[in-house]
Amino acid sequence: MRILIAGGGLSGLSLAAHLAARTEPLGPITVVDDDGGRPIAQAGWASWSDRPGLLDTAVSRTFDRFRVHAGGRERIVDLGAYRYRFVRGDDFAAAVTRMTSRHGGVTFHSGQISEIRPAGEGAEVLVDGEAMYADWVFDSVLGPEPPRADAWLTFRGWHVRTAAPAFDPAIPTFFDFRTSQRRAASFLYVLPRGPQEALVEHTSFAPARTRGVAEVKAQRDALGEYVSEVLGLRECTVGREESGSLPLSTHPVDRGRGPVLAIGTKAGMVKASTGYAFERIQTDSAAIARSLALRGHPFDLPKPPHRYRVFDAALLDVITRDPAQLERIFAALFDRSSAEPVLRFLDETSSVVQEGRLLSGLPPSLYRAVARRHR
Ligand SMILES: Cc1cc2nc3c(=O)[nH]c(=O)nc-3n(C[C@H](O)[C@H](O)[C@H](O)COP(=O)(O)OP(=O)(O)OC[C@H]3O[C@@H](n4cnc5c(N)ncnc54)[C@H](O)[C@@H]3O)c2cc1C
């Protein structure tokens, strides 16, 4: 069985590693990437996890609590069984290279993909105009028609360095609402690298009509104000700036088309209420590899219960209509000594009873939005 992975970013490389880790013979695997856009060495992903993972050697920073600031109150929240982790793109690529070189059957091919089309029992991928055949194609590049976006997550971050120690290297700030909510539901996020270095990021949930086009000046003003007024950093330099815009959709993606299966962002792996995808992509890669190895096809994948989509849709509905609600909802959700129940819910692994307990203290606007979804 010949396997081609279209795109060697987070999902393509994760899948290559998970396939290479299987003990069953799966045939040759080719990863095709155009090395363009955003080099993986410059990427980095934060995520939370409560279990060991295949690519844990790539984790460079681990935290067991985080700071939240909402409703005029700051608290340090323990993560319980979870750890918040950061993986640098270059460490991730190196971990995947180690895993796939042990396997021996994985090839990396540089080229631009323009089309993926059915051919015989499998599919042909056009790479720089040349057709490459595979029995199974995993596509993180072209994908099916994207579903309608319910909202956009827009963010802009500054890599800040200070003259004197200013950050607690053991505690990231998961969210801090001390910024304007006038344009969109927004918060600041701080990921420390050390006492004098951190990524400070402004994040907004923008309505669908914005199409993810951020107001750059407003983002920079908010960052500047947070750094100088809220954090009170006087002597600091801003190094690299990074920004992005992610469509958030609660609509399911029809990811399988014959021998082609969409993966990563194209498969709807970005969680609509958080914008996080790293752990979901790891879980999905493991499930695809298991299905391929045990069933001979990649479609035996778990389907998360529908109620999580309803919650995500209700949340986006509420906060894009009334941005101030996000702070109220987050303040209520994280008003506990451990974030574990919230993270379990966001991971879509909580029980209905746990969810009942978790959601009972949330603002009524959220329930009204859930009711609207069921009309
Ligand atoms: C700036 C940013 C920061 C993010 N941070 C986080 C985070 O901290 N935590 C988290 O959980 N999620 C994060 N996400 C969301 C998500 O995890 C990432 O977008 C993730 O990279 C998605 O993986 P992917 O494989 O779908 O896409 P990518 O990682 O973008 O991979 C796609 C690959 O395909 C290649 N490619 C594209 N077009 C072609 C073509 N025509 N031919 C050949 N190759 C092609 C690209 O070069 C790329 O290597 C972030 C997203 C962005 C945009």
The ligand as a Tripos MOL2 file, in Angstrom:
@<TRIPOS>MOLECULE
LIG
   53    58     1     0     0
SMALL
NO_CHARGES

@<TRIPOS>ATOM
      1 C1          0.2640   31.4870   13.5720 C.3       1 LIG1
      2 C2         -0.4510   30.2610   14.1110 C.ar      1 LIG1
      3 C3         -0.1840   29.8350   15.4120 C.ar      1 LIG1
      4 C4         -0.8270   28.7030   15.9170 C.ar      1 LIG1
      5 N1         -0.5390   28.3020   17.1910 N.ar      1 LIG1
      6 C5         -1.1440   27.1970   17.6890 C.ar      1 LIG1
      7 C6         -0.8280   26.7520   18.9940 C.ar      1 LIG1
      8 O1         -0.0300   27.3670   19.7100 O.2       1 LIG1
      9 N2         -1.4480   25.6330   19.4650 N.ar      1 LIG1
     10 C7         -2.3310   24.9270   18.7070 C.ar      1 LIG1
     11 O2         -2.8520   23.8980   19.1820 O.2       1 LIG1
     12 N3         -2.6580   25.3490   17.4650 N.ar      1 LIG1
     13 C8         -2.0950   26.4510   16.9290 C.ar      1 LIG1
     14 N4         -2.4110   26.8620   15.6610 N.ar      1 LIG1
     15 C9         -3.4410   26.1100   14.9030 C.3       1 LIG1
     16 C10        -2.8910   24.8350   14.2010 C.3       1 LIG1
     17 O3         -2.3200   23.9500   15.1570 O.3       1 LIG1
     18 C11        -1.8390   25.1510   13.1550 C.3       1 LIG1
     19 O4         -2.4100   25.9570   12.1460 O.3       1 LIG1
     20 C12        -1.2430   23.8970   12.5060 C.3       1 LIG1
     21 O5         -0.0450   24.2440   11.8910 O.3       1 LIG1
     22 C13        -2.1870   23.2240   11.5150 C.3       1 LIG1
     23 O6         -1.5430   22.1220   10.9380 O.3       1 LIG1
     24 P1         -1.7540   21.7560    9.3950 P.3       1 LIG1
     25 O7         -0.9240   20.5760    9.1020 O.co2     1 LIG1
     26 O8         -3.2070   21.6970    9.0880 O.co2     1 LIG1
     27 O9         -1.2170   23.0270    8.5960 O.3       1 LIG1
     28 P2          0.3000   23.4810    8.4260 P.3       1 LIG1
     29 O10         1.0610   23.2020    9.6590 O.co2     1 LIG1
     30 O11         0.2230   24.8940    7.9380 O.co2     1 LIG1
     31 O12         0.8500   22.5380    7.2870 O.3       1 LIG1
     32 C14         0.4900   22.6620    5.9200 C.3       1 LIG1
     33 C15         1.7700   22.3810    5.1040 C.3       1 LIG1
     34 O13         1.4210   22.2950    3.7240 O.3       1 LIG1
     35 C16         2.3990   22.9930    2.9690 C.3       1 LIG1
     36 N5          1.7320   23.4160    1.7250 N.ar      1 LIG1
     37 C17         0.7840   24.3750    1.5870 C.ar      1 LIG1
     38 N6          0.4000   24.4490    0.2930 N.ar      1 LIG1
     39 C18         1.1270   23.5250   -0.3950 C.ar      1 LIG1
     40 C19         1.1650   23.0990   -1.7360 C.ar      1 LIG1
     41 N7          0.3750   23.6360   -2.6860 N.pl3     1 LIG1
     42 N8          2.0180   22.1040   -2.1000 N.ar      1 LIG1
     43 C20         2.8200   21.5130   -1.1460 C.ar      1 LIG1
     44 N9          2.8240   21.8750    0.1450 N.ar      1 LIG1
     45 C21         1.9770   22.8580    0.5320 C.ar      1 LIG1
     46 C22         2.8400   24.1490    3.8560 C.3       1 LIG1
     47 O14         4.1430   24.6000    3.4960 O.3       1 LIG1
     48 C23         2.8060   23.4920    5.2280 C.3       1 LIG1
     49 O15         4.0510   22.9300    5.5540 O.3       1 LIG1
     50 C24        -1.7810   27.9890   15.1220 C.ar      1 LIG1
     51 C25        -2.0550   28.4620   13.8360 C.ar      1 LIG1
     52 C26        -1.4150   29.5730   13.3290 C.ar      1 LIG1
     53 C27        -1.7540   30.0300   11.9270 C.3       1 LIG1
@<TRIPOS>BOND
     1     1     2 1
     2     2     3 ar
     3     2    52 ar
     4     3     4 ar
     5     4     5 ar
     6     4    50 ar
     7     5     6 ar
     8     6     7 ar
     9     6    13 1
    10     7     8 2
    11     7     9 ar
    12     9    10 ar
    13    10    11 2
    14    10    12 ar
    15    12    13 ar
    16    13    14 ar
    17    14    15 1
    18    14    50 ar
    19    15    16 1
    20    16    17 1
    21    16    18 1
    22    18    19 1
    23    18    20 1
    24    20    21 1
    25    20    22 1
    26    22    23 1
    27    23    24 1
    28    24    25 2
    29    24    26 1
    30    24    27 1
    31    27    28 1
    32    28    29 2
    33    28    30 1
    34    28    31 1
    35    31    32 1
    36    32    33 1
    37    33    34 1
    38    33    48 1
    39    34    35 1
    40    35    36 1
    41    35    46 1
    42    36    37 ar
    43    36    45 ar
    44    37    38 ar
    45    38    39 ar
    46    39    40 ar
    47    39    45 ar
    48    40    41 1
    49    40    42 ar
    50    42    43 ar
    51    43    44 ar
    52    44    45 ar
    53    46    47 1
    54    46    48 1
    55    48    49 1
    56    50    51 ar
    57    51    52 ar
    58    52    53 1
@<TRIPOS>SUBSTRUCTURE
     1 LIG1         1 GROUP 0 **** ****
